[in-house]
Amino acid sequence: AFCVSPLGQWVVSGSEDASVAVYDLNSSEQVAVMPGCAPGETGPKSGHCSPVLALDVHPSEPKIVSGGQAPDNTIKIWAPVSSA
C-alpha cells in the first residue's frame, strides 16, 4: 500500500514485512519508519504483525493510519512523539 499526503510533502508506503515508511517527496529521503512487530510481540505499542494493506494520511496533521492483513487485523494510528 502507498499514499501521498494531501499537502504533498510525504509519500507513505506499507510493506509485506509489516513496516510503514515515510519519504520526503522533495528530497526522496526516508524520514521515518515504523517497524513491524518482533516475533511474539503484541500490544498497542507494537507495529503490525502482517503485511500492511491500507494507508492514509491526515489532511492537515502529521498523522498516519495503517491497516494490517489477517491474522493481524489491526488499525494503527501513527503520530510523532512529542519531546516536551
LUMKEGU-260076 format. One line per 3 residues: their letters; for each residue x, y, z of C-alpha. Coordinates in pm, 1 decimal, m for minus. Last residue first. Layout:
A) X:Y:Z | ...
***
This chain:
ASS) 841.9:1817.1:2559.9 | 986.4:1567.6:2307.8 | 648.8:1498.6:2149.9
VPA) 619.4:1164.5:1975.1 | 517.6:1195.9:1611.5 | 187.1:1031.7:1518.6
WIK) 90.4:684.6:1396.6 | m260.3:542.3:1418.4 | m271.2:165.4:1382.9
ITN) m559.2:m48.8:1254.1 | m540.3:m416.5:1335.5 | m640.8:m739.8:1162.6
DPA) m304.5:m907.3:1237.3 | m420.2:m1250.0:1110.4 | m510.5:m1108.4:866.1
QGG) m376.0:m802.8:681.0 | m274.9:m485.8:861.7 | m426.9:m138.7:837.4
SVI) m246.9:192.3:858.4 | m336.1:542.6:977.0 | m88.7:828.9:951.0
KPE) m77.0:1152.5:1148.7 | 125.4:1468.9:1087.7 | m179.6:1699.4:1087.4
SPH) m353.5:1873.2:793.2 | m517.1:1615.0:565.1 | m445.0:1312.5:788.1
VDL) m256.3:1047.4:589.6 | m397.2:716.2:469.5 | m273.0:360.4:445.8
ALV) m411.0:12.6:375.9 | m255.8:m329.2:308.9 | 27.9:m351.2:561.9
PSC) 159.8:m708.1:565.3 | 139.0:m896.2:896.3 | 248.1:m831.5:1255.1
HGS) 176.0:m457.7:1253.4 | 372.6:m241.5:1492.5 | 387.2:m281.0:1868.4
KPG) 278.9:m17.8:2118.3 | m83.3:m137.1:2140.6 | 2.8:m495.3:2224.1
TEG) 181.6:m790.3:2074.1 | 538.2:m914.2:2034.3 | 591.9:m1287.3:1973.9
PAC) 834.5:m1224.8:1688.9 | 909.8:m850.1:1671.7 | 633.8:m628.5:1542.7
GPM) 663.9:m435.6:1216.4 | 881.3:m129.8:1204.7 | 753.8:228.6:1186.5
VAV) 997.6:405.6:958.8 | 1064.7:776.9:932.6 | 1230.9:1039.1:712.5
QES) 1331.6:827.9:411.5 | 1488.2:1074.6:169.9 | 1333.4:1141.7:m173.8
SNL) 1428.6:1510.5:m124.6 | 1102.4:1675.4:m230.3 | 863.0:1386.8:m157.0
DYV) 1004.2:1325.3:190.0 | 959.5:953.2:248.4 | 764.0:776.0:522.3
AVS) 791.0:400.4:579.9 | 538.7:158.0:733.8 | 658.1:m189.6:831.0
ADE) 472.3:m522.9:821.2 | 742.0:m703.4:612.5 | 491.1:m704.1:324.1
SGS) 524.2:m328.2:321.1 | 328.2:m10.3:368.5 | 434.6:308.5:196.0
VVW) 392.8:676.4:277.7 | 491.4:950.7:32.4 | 521.9:1283.1:208.0
QGL) 510.1:1658.9:138.3 | 215.6:1674.1:m99.8 | m29.9:1859.1:124.5
PSV) m277.3:1570.5:93.9 | m7.1:1316.3:185.1 | 76.3:1070.3:m91.3
CFA) m32.3:711.1:m47.1 | 108.9:358.9:m50.0 | 0.0:0.0:0.0
***
